[in-house]
């Protein structure tokens, strides 16, 4: 039997919010709902939720601002699944850079949302033995999930963190798309843009501020983190 999850739905469309709450409740989960950004932020910051479903177009405080404030001001690491009607790669990247973990594009199937909720909760609850990974001047402590490069701290959302961990554990081996998707999403693979969007976030964080890039794309093959040979 699946674990009971506490889920917060922040969505201003009352019909969609009710459908989500009813569908999740029918599967044994406990779901609360907020119809605007202010109440969503208050509940998310104060409540002990396993996953948050967050619409980007909200009255009061928009979803991107809510996500940033929840991460940066409230210090909450609760997994966030974006619900977005915007399906361009730039829109998806903006949400991921704000601190979201994953996204679904409207209109979506409720079954897909439930699968992604389970996958996010499972990843958040799965612990791995503490280990320090290092490639060049990039250091990843897997215990507190802290990343530094050249002594400077780097803050990453959970999905780019897991991509980084998989790539650093494999370094200098190249990981193909299918291998990375399995390592991060397991049995709930994302749409075709998701990996590219998360890689963009990862590259901007660990390479863009530094002179020597470590993350390489080998077209048609995969990705690699390694020092220049």
Rosetta blueprint (number, residue, H / E / L):
1 X L
2 X L
3 X L
4 X L
5 X L
6 X E
7 X E
8 X E
9 X E
10 X E
11 X L
12 X L
13 X L
14 X H
15 X H
16 X H
17 X H
18 X H
19 X H
20 X H
21 X H
22 X H
23 X H
24 X H
25 X H
26 X H
27 X L
28 X L
29 X L
30 X E
31 X E
32 X E
33 X E
34 X E
35 X L
36 X L
37 X H
38 X H
39 X H
40 X H
41 X H
42 X H
43 X H
44 X H
45 X H
46 X H
47 X L
48 X L
49 X L
50 X L
51 X E
52 X E
53 X E
54 X E
55 X E
56 X L
57 X L
58 X L
59 X L
60 X L
61 X L
62 X L
63 X H
64 X H
65 X H
66 X H
67 X H
68 X H
69 X H
70 X H
71 X H
72 X H
73 X L
74 X L
75 X L
76 X L
77 X L
78 X L
79 X E
80 X E
81 X E
82 X E
83 X E
84 X E
85 X L
86 X L
87 X L
88 X L
89 X H
90 X H
91 X H
92 X H
93 X H
94 X H
95 X H
96 X H
97 X H
98 X H
99 X L
100 X L
101 X L
102 X E
103 X E
104 X E
105 X E
106 X L
107 X L
108 X L
109 X L
110 X H
111 X H
112 X H
113 X H
114 X H
115 X H
116 X H
117 X H
118 X H
119 X H
120 X H
121 X H
122 X H
123 X H
124 X H
125 X H
126 X L
127 X L
128 X L
129 X L
130 X L
131 X L
132 X E
133 X E
134 X E
135 X E
136 X L
137 X L
138 X E
139 X E
140 X E
141 X E
142 X L
143 X L
144 X L
145 X L
146 X E
147 X E
148 X E
149 X E
150 X L
151 X L
152 X E
153 X E
154 X E
155 X L
156 X L
157 X L
158 X H
159 X H
160 X H
161 X H
162 X H
163 X H
164 X H
165 X H
166 X H
167 X H
168 X H
169 X H
170 X H
171 X L
172 X L
173 X L
174 X L
175 X E
176 X L
177 X H
178 X H
179 X H
180 X H
181 X H
182 X H
183 X H
184 X H
185 X H
186 X L
187 X L
188 X L
189 X L
190 X L
191 X L
192 X L
193 X L
194 X H
195 X H
196 X H
197 X H
198 X H
199 X H
200 X H
201 X H
202 X H
203 X H
204 X H
205 X H
206 X H
207 X L
208 X L
209 X L
210 X L
211 X L
212 X L
213 X L
214 X L
215 X E
216 X E
217 X E
218 X E
219 X L
220 X L
221 X L
222 X E
223 X E
224 X E
225 X E
226 X L
227 X L
228 X L
229 X L
